[in-house]
Amino acid sequence: MNQDFSKRIAIIVRRDIEPWQVTNTIAHIAAKVGRAVPDFETGDFFKTKDGFNIPRNTQYPIVVFQTEGITKIRNLLIKIQAEGLPYLAYIREMIDYTSDEELLNAVQQKNEEEIEYLGIGTFGDNEVLRLLTKKLSLWK
């Protein structure tokens, strides 16, 4: 299978959170969004000269952006939902609670505007995601 450069995975993370929270957020978003991507890989393995198998990575680019604060991520989430794209909005409670039952209970006690978004990730057409992320900076 040939690589498909017409689509990408975009991950947007708040710059103002702790470094361990950044990596946790990116990891969970990449895992969740990756599961939603059809034809994620271009094959099973790359094979070295001496026959050693190295598993292939995704065929799609993954671009990580940074932003400050919750408002920009929340506004982006609304636009991603309107586009009907697969996504994961990673929230503070996903770090604070270890069980889904605790997480569910905590989220059900809040209105949406009280949710603290740490990051969001999505998969879709390059042009759509370029428009949605054009004002964001790449993670540095």
Buried (B, 14 or more C-beta within 10 A) or exposed (E): EEEBEEBBBBBBBBEEBEEEBBEBBBEBBBEBBBEBBEEBBBEEEEEEEEEEEEEBEBBBBBBBBBBEEBEBBBEBBEBBEEBEBBBBBBBBBBBEBEEEEEBEEBBEEEEEEEBBBBBBBBBBEBEBBEEBBEEBEEBE
